[in-house]
Structures are given as C-alpha cells and as structure tokens.
Amino acid sequence: MRRSGSFARQVLLVRVGRRRPDSISGSTVVVPAHFDSVADDEIESLLPVSPAPAGAAVSGGTIPLLPGEHTPARRAMFALVNVCTLSSLSLGLLAIFLSMQGDVRAGAVCLIACVAFDGLDGALARRFGVVSPFGAQMDSLADMCSFGLAAPVVVYASLSGTVPAAAAAATCALVAGCAAIRLARFNVSPKDGRFFCGVPTTMVAAVLALGVLIELPLSGAAQLAGVALLAFAMVSSFPYAKIARLIKLPPWLWLLPVVGAMVDPRLTFAAIVVGYVASGPVLWLRHRHAA
C-alpha cells in the first residue's frame, strides 16, 4: 500500500481490496483495488462513528450554570450572589470614572465597597449552597476589574502631580499585571484552608484605597515604593495567614492597633500593613527551618 494513503483509506481498503497469502508469514495482506479511485471523503463517510464517552458534553449543548437542583429558591439565591458580583464590578468602573473626574476620595470609597461586595458574594454562595464554577469565574473577572484595574487607576490619580507621570504609570501597570497573574494562579492552584499564597488582590486593593483615604504623610517616592512592594507581594510564594487565623490571635494583640489608632491612625495603619507584608517571609523561613 502506498505510504501517501491516509489511515482511513487503508482501513477501508481492507474491505474492498483483494487478498493473497503472504509468502513469508502466511498472513493475509490487503492489495488495494482501484486505489486511486476512492476519495478520502467517501472513505471517511463509510467509517463507523465511535460513540461519545459517557458524561461528555454534547457539541452545541449548554452546561447548567447552577449545579444541583434548580428550585426557585436556589435560583433566587444564585441570582442574588451574582448581583453582588456584578455590583462589585460596577463599583470598580465607577471608581475609575470618579478618579478620571478628579474625585479620588470618592473613587477610594467605591473600592472599599467593592471589597465588601466581593466578600459578600462568596459568603452568600457558601451559605446557601450555590457555589458553582460559573460563579468562581465571574468573581475572578470582577476582581480583575475592581482590584486589578480600578485600584491602580485610583492610585495613579492620587499620585498625580507628586511624582513623574511615567513612574506612576509604570508602578500602576505593575499592580495590574501582578493582579492578573495572582488571579490566574489562584484559579488553577490547589486551595489551602490556612494560608494564602501571596497577598490577595482584595487585601491589596483595600490597603491602597485606605491609604488614599487617610492620606498617608509619605513622599511620592515612598508611596511608589510601597505600591510596588504590594504588587510583588501579590505574586510572591510567601504564606500569608487568612482572616480566620488572624481572628484567633490573643485578644491583647488586638488591643494594640485599637490603642494605636487612637494615638496616630496613619502610623498605626502603616505599621499593620508593613507587619502583615513582613509576616509572609517570616512564616516561610519558619516553615523552612522546621522542615
């Protein structure tokens, strides 16, 4: 049989060809009959079609967005969760529009609201049992809009006139890029119930928004350095404790930031942020020595 023939042609010609015994092995060898007269499309149309494997998605079909039973109550809860996600996305867009108009503080407030809605949609989804892959993807896209794009825009507007525009643009672009990497990595990585791998985008956006609201008494260069540090912290591999673990800290540790906020809220805020960012490398070194 010619080497140029396709596998489908060879299979079909087993049925239409002549057979003769092989002089060496005694087996039957196919000799094609009218080899060139059979077209490939004719051969493929005669080949048997293998049945689709069980559970495979049907081409052109739809996958249900809400797994499980589709009762009216579950549909309503599912819709409510996605309304919260879309609210976070919309507030992120509003933060961008307000910052473009020069109302940076209002844009920062919108970012804080984004953080609230981002936590609310996940809590409601788990509470009512309507967690779904669709919701996870929606949440990731909304986070990229609110925390990966809106937060850098608000920061850029707040730094306008205090640092060179090119430096501010490069630093804010770094935040957006690291947020995209962080969210993509989170979607494909196994989840750890105790620690985050890198600082979450939600937390970084909250820190940036609060920093704009309280107007930290730092130079423009120091603010750029802090923003860049938070961007790199997002994509780092250092373990950071989740909120559930932080709540279990001794009560006297919670009194320190409360007392500090009464004395100097700006300094206390900066100390908390620096302490949390530094906790990642400390935990990493501790686990490494323990291993």
C-alpha positions as CSV (number, residue, x, y, z in Angstrom):
1,M,0.0,0.0,0.0
2,R,1.3,3.5,-0.8
3,R,2.7,5.5,2.1
4,S,0.9,8.6,1.0
5,G,-2.5,7.0,1.7
6,S,-4.3,8.1,4.8
7,F,-5.1,5.8,7.6
8,A,-8.8,6.0,6.9
9,R,-8.1,4.9,3.2
10,Q,-6.1,2.0,4.4
11,V,-8.8,0.8,6.8
12,L,-11.5,0.9,4.1
13,L,-9.4,-0.8,1.5
14,V,-9.2,-3.8,3.8
15,R,-12.8,-4.4,2.8
16,V,-12.6,-3.5,-0.9
17,G,-9.2,-4.9,-1.8
18,R,-8.0,-8.3,-3.0
19,R,-6.4,-10.7,-0.5
20,R,-3.5,-13.0,-1.1
21,P,-1.4,-15.1,1.3
22,D,1.9,-13.6,2.4
23,S,4.7,-15.8,1.2
24,I,6.7,-15.2,4.4
25,S,4.4,-15.2,7.3
26,G,1.4,-16.8,5.8
27,S,-0.9,-14.0,6.9
28,T,-3.3,-12.2,4.7
29,V,-2.1,-9.0,3.1
30,V,-4.5,-6.5,1.5
31,V,-3.8,-5.5,-2.1
32,P,-5.9,-2.4,-2.9
33,A,-8.4,-2.5,-5.7
34,H,-8.8,0.8,-7.6
35,F,-6.7,2.6,-5.0
36,D,-6.8,6.0,-6.6
37,S,-10.5,5.8,-7.5
38,V,-11.7,6.2,-3.9
39,A,-11.8,9.7,-2.4
40,D,-10.9,10.4,1.2
41,D,-14.3,12.0,2.0
42,E,-16.0,8.9,0.6
43,I,-13.9,6.7,2.8
44,E,-14.5,8.7,5.9
45,S,-18.2,8.7,5.3
46,L,-18.2,4.9,5.4
47,L,-16.1,4.6,8.5
48,P,-18.0,3.7,11.7
49,V,-18.6,6.5,14.2
50,S,-17.4,5.8,17.7
51,P,-20.0,6.6,20.4
52,A,-19.3,9.6,22.6
53,P,-17.9,8.7,26.0
54,A,-20.3,8.8,28.9
55,G,-20.6,12.2,30.6
56,A,-19.0,14.1,27.6
57,A,-20.5,17.4,26.8
58,V,-22.7,17.4,23.7
59,S,-21.5,19.7,20.9
60,G,-23.7,22.7,20.7
61,G,-25.3,21.9,24.1
62,T,-25.3,24.1,27.2
63,I,-23.9,23.4,30.6
64,P,-26.1,24.4,33.5
65,L,-24.7,27.4,35.3
66,L,-26.1,26.3,38.7
67,P,-25.2,22.7,39.7
68,G,-27.7,20.6,41.5
69,E,-31.4,21.0,41.9
70,H,-33.0,24.1,40.1
71,T,-35.6,25.1,42.6
72,P,-37.0,28.6,42.6
73,A,-35.3,29.3,46.0
74,R,-31.9,28.2,44.8
75,R,-32.3,30.1,41.5
76,A,-33.1,33.3,43.6
77,M,-30.1,32.8,45.8
78,F,-27.9,32.1,42.8
79,A,-29.1,35.3,41.2
80,L,-28.5,37.3,44.4
81,V,-24.9,36.1,44.6
82,N,-24.2,37.1,41.0
83,V,-25.9,40.5,41.6
84,C,-23.3,41.1,44.4
85,T,-20.5,40.1,42.0
86,L,-21.8,42.5,39.3
87,S,-22.2,45.2,41.9
88,S,-18.5,44.9,42.7
89,L,-17.7,45.1,39.1
90,S,-19.9,48.2,38.6
91,L,-18.4,49.9,41.6
92,G,-15.0,49.3,40.2
93,L,-16.0,51.0,37.0
94,L,-17.5,53.9,39.0
95,A,-14.2,54.3,40.9
96,I,-12.4,54.6,37.6
97,F,-14.9,57.2,36.3
98,L,-14.7,59.3,39.5
99,S,-10.9,59.2,39.5
100,M,-10.9,60.4,35.9
101,Q,-13.0,63.4,37.0
102,G,-10.6,64.2,39.9
103,D,-12.8,62.8,42.7
104,V,-10.2,60.4,44.0
105,R,-11.5,60.0,47.6
106,A,-14.9,59.0,46.2
107,G,-13.2,56.5,44.0
108,A,-11.4,55.1,47.0
109,V,-14.7,54.7,48.8
110,C,-16.1,52.8,45.8
111,L,-13.1,50.4,46.1
112,I,-13.9,49.8,49.8
113,A,-17.5,49.0,48.7
114,C,-16.0,46.6,46.1
115,V,-14.2,44.8,48.8
116,A,-17.4,44.4,50.8
117,F,-19.4,43.0,47.9
118,D,-16.5,40.7,47.0
119,G,-16.7,39.2,50.5
120,L,-20.4,39.1,50.5
121,D,-20.9,37.1,47.3
122,G,-18.6,34.4,48.4
123,A,-20.2,34.2,51.9
124,L,-23.7,34.0,50.4
125,A,-22.7,31.4,47.9
126,R,-21.4,29.1,50.6
127,R,-24.2,29.9,53.0
128,F,-26.9,28.9,50.5
129,G,-25.0,26.1,48.8
130,V,-25.0,27.7,45.3
131,V,-21.2,27.6,44.8
132,S,-20.5,27.0,41.1
133,P,-17.7,27.1,38.5
134,F,-19.6,29.9,36.7
135,G,-19.7,32.0,39.9
136,A,-16.0,31.4,40.5
137,Q,-15.1,32.7,37.0
138,M,-17.5,35.7,37.4
139,D,-15.9,36.6,40.7
140,S,-12.4,36.4,39.2
141,L,-13.3,38.6,36.3
142,A,-15.0,41.2,38.6
143,D,-11.9,41.1,40.9
144,M,-9.7,41.9,37.9
145,C,-11.9,44.9,37.0
146,S,-12.2,46.2,40.6
147,F,-8.9,45.3,42.1
148,G,-6.6,44.8,39.1
149,L,-7.7,47.9,37.1
150,A,-9.8,50.3,39.3
151,A,-7.3,50.3,42.2
152,P,-4.3,51.2,40.1
153,V,-6.3,54.0,38.4
154,V,-7.3,55.4,41.8
155,V,-3.7,55.3,42.9
156,Y,-2.5,56.9,39.7
157,A,-5.0,59.7,40.1
158,S,-4.0,60.2,43.8
159,L,-0.3,60.5,42.8
160,S,-0.9,63.0,40.0
161,G,1.4,66.0,40.4
162,T,3.5,64.4,43.2
163,V,5.6,62.0,41.1
164,P,6.6,61.8,37.4
165,A,3.6,60.6,35.4
166,A,5.8,57.9,33.7
167,A,6.9,56.5,37.1
168,A,3.3,56.4,38.4
169,A,2.0,54.8,35.2
170,A,4.7,52.1,35.3
171,T,4.1,51.3,39.0
172,C,0.3,51.1,38.5
173,A,0.8,48.9,35.4
174,L,2.9,46.7,37.6
175,V,-0.1,46.4,40.1
176,A,-2.4,45.4,37.2
177,G,-0.1,42.8,35.8
178,C,0.6,41.2,39.2
179,A,-3.1,41.2,40.0
180,A,-3.8,39.3,36.7
181,I,-1.0,36.8,37.5
182,R,-2.3,36.4,41.0
183,L,-5.9,35.7,40.0
184,A,-4.9,33.3,37.2
185,R,-2.7,31.4,39.6
186,F,-5.4,31.3,42.2
187,N,-7.8,29.8,39.7
188,V,-5.6,26.8,38.8
189,S,-3.8,26.2,42.2
190,P,-5.0,23.9,45.0
191,K,-6.6,25.8,47.9
192,D,-5.1,25.9,51.3
193,G,-7.5,26.5,54.2
194,R,-4.9,28.1,56.4
195,F,-2.7,30.4,54.3
196,F,-2.8,32.5,51.2
197,C,0.0,32.1,48.7
198,G,0.9,35.7,48.3
199,V,-1.2,38.7,49.4
200,P,-4.8,38.5,48.0
201,T,-5.7,41.2,45.4
202,T,-8.7,42.1,47.6
203,M,-6.5,43.0,50.5
204,V,-4.1,44.9,48.3
205,A,-6.9,47.0,46.9
206,A,-8.3,47.6,50.4
207,V,-4.9,48.8,51.6
208,L,-4.4,51.1,48.5
209,A,-7.9,52.6,49.0
210,L,-7.5,53.2,52.7
211,G,-4.1,54.7,52.0
212,V,-5.7,57.2,49.6
213,L,-8.5,58.0,52.1
214,I,-6.3,58.7,55.1
215,E,-3.7,60.5,53.0
216,L,-0.5,58.9,54.4
217,P,2.2,61.5,55.1
218,L,4.7,59.9,52.8
219,S,6.7,61.4,49.9
220,G,5.7,60.4,46.4
221,A,8.7,58.2,46.0
222,A,7.9,56.3,49.2
223,Q,4.3,55.8,48.1
224,L,5.5,54.4,44.8
225,A,7.9,52.0,46.6
226,G,5.0,50.9,48.8
227,V,2.7,50.3,45.9
228,A,5.4,48.3,44.1
229,L,6.1,46.2,47.2
230,L,2.4,45.3,47.5
231,A,2.4,44.3,43.8
232,F,5.3,42.0,44.2
233,A,3.7,40.6,47.4
234,M,0.7,39.5,45.4
235,V,2.7,37.2,43.1
236,S,5.1,36.0,45.8
237,S,5.1,32.4,47.1
238,F,5.2,33.5,50.8
239,P,2.4,32.2,53.0
240,Y,0.1,34.8,54.5
241,A,-2.4,34.0,57.2
242,K,-6.1,34.2,56.4
243,I,-8.5,36.3,58.3
244,A,-9.9,33.2,60.1
245,R,-6.5,32.6,61.6
246,L,-5.9,36.2,62.5
247,I,-9.1,36.3,64.5
248,K,-7.8,33.5,66.7
249,L,-4.8,35.7,67.8
250,P,-4.7,36.6,71.5
251,P,-7.0,39.4,72.5
252,W,-4.3,41.6,73.8
253,L,-2.8,41.7,70.3
254,W,-6.0,43.3,69.0
255,L,-5.8,46.0,71.6
256,L,-2.5,47.3,70.2
257,P,-3.9,48.5,66.9
258,V,-7.0,49.9,68.7
259,V,-4.9,52.0,71.1
260,G,-2.5,52.9,68.2
261,A,-5.4,54.2,66.1
262,M,-6.4,56.5,69.0
263,V,-3.0,57.9,69.1
264,D,-2.0,58.1,65.4
265,P,-4.2,56.3,62.9
266,R,-2.0,56.8,60.0
267,L,1.1,55.5,61.7
268,T,-0.9,52.5,63.0
269,F,-2.3,51.7,59.6
270,A,1.2,51.8,58.1
271,A,2.6,49.6,60.8
272,I,-0.2,47.0,60.4
273,V,0.4,46.9,56.6
274,V,4.2,46.5,57.0
275,G,3.8,43.9,59.7
276,Y,1.4,41.8,57.6
277,V,3.6,42.0,54.4
278,A,6.7,41.1,56.5
279,S,4.8,38.1,58.1
280,G,5.0,36.2,54.8
281,P,8.8,35.9,54.6
282,V,8.9,35.2,58.4
283,L,6.4,32.3,58.1
284,W,8.3,31.0,55.1
285,L,11.6,31.0,56.9
286,R,10.0,29.4,60.0
287,H,8.4,26.5,57.9
288,R,11.7,26.0,56.0
289,H,13.7,25.6,59.2
290,A,11.0,23.3,60.7
291,A,11.2,21.1,57.6
